[in-house]
Amino acid sequence: MIIPQRELSWYLPLLLCLMFAAGCAGHYEVIELGTLPGGSFSSARDINVNNEVVGIADTESGSIHGFLYRDNTMIDLGPLDGGLNSAALGINDRGAVVGRSQDSNGNYHPVVWRNGYIIDLYDELADEAFGEATAINNDNWIIGSVMTTAVIWKNNLEPAPLVTHFLPRAANAINQSGTVVGQDQSATRAFIWENEILTHLPQHDLSWSEALGLNDTGDVVGWIHSEPPGPVHKIAALFTSTGAVRLGTLGGASSIAHDINAQQRIIGEADNADALRLPFYLNFASKVMHLLPTNDNQGAAYAINENNVIAGEIVDDSGVTKAVIWKLKAPYDYFD
């Protein structure tokens, strides 16, 4: 394969990283968070500045519940009264948690857990309807979806569509300024919503894309389809004012960037040459994608906080998914 000279700055560090993967991951250690009593499965989905983690885990009864991990303890957040399953998807720095929960009829509602209570954010959902809350900022602005409409809940907890016409959209992340990113599913394009205006994020071609994370300075990450020719795959991307920058993979065909912090540390999941799904972190300044330690198993990184602590999941030796965090080892307080 002939690599154009303009791409060498990306490929050479990546090849070196793949050759010396243990060294690239050496600044981080992986810590399993455990499971709920009687359960075997768990997955971490978000983390706040206090290193509190939320996610999903199974219970002894076989139901899936949202959890909050705090002070080395996994707390069962439970569902709405009469419901069986729930999921915790986002947490702010004040400890408020958002997600979804089944009601007594089995329908999923967007919910928020605060001070030990669960609040139904949209109790008017009809039978077979679906809703969820995906993220919350420190002003308690919550984003999510009701059916196929991206919505935002502000302080009055009344859901308001991000746009007045009901096109299918998914709202994935919100920052402290109230800027929201997600995907316009009618066009399969990444969008940004700020100052009450929704626009597609710039990209150099008509590839499909989705925005999954953003920081408080407005940097946005997600995925965009790979460049032609060849098979189409999702490739992790940073969206800029002029277009989407593809971030590469760990030697495989695809990757997804899930989150970015204020230091432009990006985390996500990427395939290696054996098509194994692996967690990565990347400092955009160096543009080198590093493999996070997984105890020689697969995994994914879903969130990173301002302490550079990362939350996600790995698959254990028996094939069961477990919630984990990755923390920098002493004396490291940075990564390249």
C-alpha positions in Angstrom: 0.0 0.0 0.0 1.3 3.4 -0.9 0.6 6.1 1.7 0.4 9.7 0.5 3.0 11.9 2.1 0.4 14.2 3.6 -1.0 11.2 5.5 2.3 10.0 7.0 1.9 12.2 10.1 -1.2 10.2 10.9 -0.1 6.7 9.9 3.5 6.5 11.3 2.5 7.3 15.0 -0.4 4.9 14.6 1.8 2.1 13.3 4.2 2.6 16.2 1.4 2.6 18.7 0.1 -0.7 17.3 3.6 -2.2 17.5 4.1 -1.1 21.1 0.5 -1.2 22.3 1.5 -2.0 25.9 3.5 1.2 26.1 0.8 3.3 24.6 -1.7 2.1 27.2 0.8 2.1 30.0 -0.3 5.4 31.5 -3.7 4.0 32.3 -5.0 1.2 34.6 -8.4 -0.4 34.2 -10.6 -0.8 37.3 -13.8 -3.0 37.3 -16.8 -1.5 39.1 -18.5 -4.7 39.8 -22.2 -5.5 39.4 -25.5 -5.2 41.3 -26.3 -7.9 43.9 -27.0 -11.2 42.1 -26.1 -9.8 38.7 -23.3 -10.6 36.3 -23.5 -7.8 33.6 -22.8 -4.1 33.8 -21.7 -1.2 31.5 -20.7 2.4 32.4 -22.1 5.1 30.2 -21.2 8.5 31.8 -19.0 10.0 34.5 -18.9 13.4 36.2 -16.2 15.6 37.6 -16.5 13.8 41.0 -15.8 10.5 39.3 -19.3 9.3 40.0 -20.4 6.9 37.3 -23.8 5.8 35.8 -24.8 3.0 33.6 -26.8 -0.2 33.4 -26.5 -3.6 35.1 -28.6 -6.7 35.5 -30.2 -7.8 38.7 -30.8 -11.1 40.4 -34.3 -11.2 38.8 -32.9 -10.7 35.3 -34.1 -7.2 35.0 -31.8 -4.4 33.7 -31.5 -1.4 36.1 -29.8 1.9 36.0 -27.0 2.3 38.5 -25.0 5.0 40.2 -21.4 4.2 41.3 -20.3 6.4 44.2 -17.8 5.9 47.0 -16.8 2.5 45.7 -20.4 1.2 45.8 -22.8 0.4 42.9 -26.3 1.7 43.8 -29.4 0.3 42.2 -31.5 3.3 40.9 -34.5 1.1 40.1 -37.4 1.8 37.7 -40.7 3.7 37.9 -43.4 2.0 40.1 -44.5 -1.1 38.4 -41.8 -1.1 35.8 -39.2 -3.8 35.3 -36.2 -2.2 33.5 -34.4 1.1 33.5 -31.1 2.6 32.3 -29.0 5.5 33.6 -27.4 7.3 30.7 -26.1 10.7 32.0 -25.0 12.5 35.1 -24.1 16.1 35.9 -21.6 17.4 38.5 -24.4 17.8 41.1 -25.2 14.1 41.0 -28.5 14.3 39.1 -28.9 11.3 36.8 -31.0 10.9 33.7 -32.1 8.0 31.6 -35.2 5.9 30.8 -37.5 3.6 32.7 -40.4 1.3 31.9 -43.8 2.0 33.4 -46.3 -0.6 34.6 -47.3 -1.1 30.9 -43.8 -1.8 29.7 -43.4 1.6 28.0 -40.2 3.5 28.3 -40.3 7.0 29.7 -37.6 9.7 30.1 -36.7 10.0 33.8 -34.4 11.8 36.2 -33.2 10.5 39.5 -32.6 13.2 42.1 -32.0 13.0 45.9 -33.2 9.4 46.0 -36.4 9.9 43.9 -37.2 9.0 40.3 -39.2 11.6 38.3 -41.1 10.8 35.1 -40.3 13.6 32.7 -43.2 12.7 30.3 -46.0 10.8 31.9 -48.4 11.4 28.9 -46.7 8.8 26.7 -49.3 6.7 24.9 -49.1 2.9 24.8 -46.2 1.5 22.8 -44.5 5.0 22.8 -40.9 5.5 23.7 -38.9 8.2 25.4 -35.6 8.7 27.1 -33.3 11.3 28.6 -29.7 11.1 27.4 -27.8 13.9 29.1 -28.0 16.7 31.7 -25.9 19.8 32.3 -25.1 21.5 35.6 -28.1 23.9 35.1 -30.3 20.8 35.1 -31.1 21.2 31.4 -32.0 17.8 30.1 -32.0 16.5 26.6 -33.5 13.3 25.1 -36.3 12.2 22.8 -40.0 11.5 22.8 -40.8 9.1 20.0 -38.7 10.5 17.1 -38.5 14.1 18.3 -35.4 15.4 20.0 -36.5 17.5 23.0 -35.1 19.6 25.8 -36.3 20.0 29.4 -35.3 23.2 31.0 -36.0 24.2 34.6 -39.8 23.8 34.4 -39.4 20.2 33.3 -41.8 20.7 30.4 -40.5 19.0 27.2 -39.9 21.4 24.2 -38.9 20.2 20.8 -35.5 21.5 19.6 -37.3 22.6 16.4 -41.0 23.3 15.8 -41.5 20.7 13.1 -41.4 17.1 14.0 -38.7 15.5 11.9 -36.8 12.5 13.3 -33.8 13.6 15.4 -31.7 12.2 18.2 -30.2 14.5 20.8 -27.0 13.0 22.3 -25.1 15.6 24.3 -25.4 19.0 25.9 -22.8 21.3 27.4 -22.9 24.0 30.1 -23.9 26.7 27.5 -27.0 24.7 26.5 -25.6 23.7 23.1 -26.9 20.4 21.9 -25.5 18.0 19.4 -27.0 14.8 17.8 -28.2 13.4 14.5 -30.9 14.6 12.1 -32.2 11.2 11.2 -34.2 12.4 8.2 -30.9 13.4 6.5 -28.6 11.1 8.6 -26.4 14.2 9.3 -24.8 15.4 12.5 -26.4 18.6 13.9 -25.7 21.3 16.4 -28.4 23.3 18.2 -27.4 26.6 19.7 -29.2 29.9 20.3 -32.4 28.1 19.4 -31.2 27.3 15.9 -30.5 23.8 14.6 -28.0 23.4 11.7 -26.0 20.6 10.2 -22.4 20.4 11.1 -20.0 21.2 8.2 -18.4 18.2 6.4 -16.5 17.9 3.2 -18.8 15.5 1.5 -22.3 14.1 1.7 -21.4 11.1 4.0 -23.7 10.1 6.8 -22.6 11.4 10.2 -23.6 11.7 13.8 -22.4 14.0 16.7 -22.2 12.1 20.0 -20.2 14.3 22.4 -19.1 17.9 23.0 -17.2 19.9 25.5 -17.8 23.3 27.1 -15.7 25.1 24.5 -17.8 23.7 21.7 -15.6 21.0 20.2 -17.8 18.2 18.8 -17.0 14.5 18.2 -18.8 11.6 16.7 -18.5 9.6 13.5 -18.6 10.1 9.7 -18.6 7.5 7.0 -15.2 6.5 5.6 -14.0 8.0 2.4 -14.7 6.2 -0.9 -13.7 4.0 -2.7 -14.2 0.8 -0.7 -16.7 -0.4 1.8 -18.5 2.2 3.9 -17.6 2.2 7.6 -18.1 4.6 10.5 -14.9 6.5 11.3 -14.4 8.6 14.5 -14.4 12.3 13.7 -13.9 15.7 15.2 -16.2 18.3 13.6 -14.7 21.7 13.0 -16.0 25.0 11.5 -14.7 23.9 8.1 -15.4 20.2 8.1 -15.1 16.8 9.8 -11.6 15.5 10.6 -11.4 11.7 10.5 -9.4 10.4 13.4 -8.5 6.9 12.1 -8.8 3.5 13.7 -6.6 1.0 15.6 -5.7 -0.8 12.4 -9.2 -2.0 11.5 -12.1 -0.7 9.4 -14.2 1.4 11.8 -14.2 3.6 14.9 -16.5 5.9 16.8 -15.7 8.9 19.0 -18.1 9.1 22.0 -16.8 12.0 24.1 -14.3 14.9 24.3 -13.3 16.9 27.4 -12.0 20.5 27.6 -8.4 19.4 27.0 -9.4 17.9 23.7 -8.9 14.4 25.0 -11.1 12.2 22.9 -12.3 8.7 23.7 -14.3 6.0 22.0 -14.1 2.6 20.4 -12.2 1.3 17.3 -11.5 -2.0 15.5 -8.1 -3.5 15.3 -6.8 -5.5 12.4 -8.5 -8.6 13.7 -11.9 -6.8 13.8 -11.9 -6.7 17.6 -13.7 -3.7 19.2 -11.3 -1.9 21.5 -11.4 1.3 23.6 -9.2 4.2 22.6 -8.1 7.6 23.8 -6.6 10.3 21.7 -5.1 13.7 22.3 -6.2 15.8 19.3 -3.0 17.8 19.5 -0.8 14.7 18.8 -3.4 12.9 16.7 -2.2 9.5 18.0 -4.9 7.0 18.8 -3.9 4.9 21.9 -5.3 1.6 23.0 -6.7 1.5 26.5 -5.9 -1.6 28.6 -8.7 -4.3 28.5 -7.0 -7.4 30.1 -6.7 -8.7 26.6 -10.4 -8.5 25.8 -12.7 -6.3 23.8 -14.3 -3.1 25.2 -15.4 0.5 24.5 -15.0 3.9 26.2 -18.1 6.1 26.4 -17.3 9.1 28.6 -14.3 11.2 29.9 -14.3 13.8 32.6 -12.0 16.8 33.2 -9.8 14.6 35.5 -9.1 12.5 32.4 -10.9 9.5 34.1 -12.7 7.4 31.5 -15.8 5.3 31.8 -16.9 2.4 29.7 -16.9 -1.4 29.5 -14.8 -4.4 28.8 -15.7 -8.0 28.1 -14.3 -10.4 30.7 -12.7 -13.8 30.0 -16.1 -15.5 30.1 -17.6 -13.2 27.5 -19.6 -11.0 30.0 -19.6 -7.2 29.8 -18.4 -5.4 32.9 -18.5 -1.7 33.8 -15.0 -0.1 34.2 -13.2 3.1 34.6 -9.7 3.9 33.4 -7.5 6.1 35.7 -4.1 7.5 35.1 -1.4 5.7 37.0 0.9 7.7 39.3 3.0 9.6 38.5 1.2 10.3 35.2 -1.2 13.2 35.2 -1.4 13.5 31.4 -1.4 11.5 28.2 0.1 12.3 24.8 
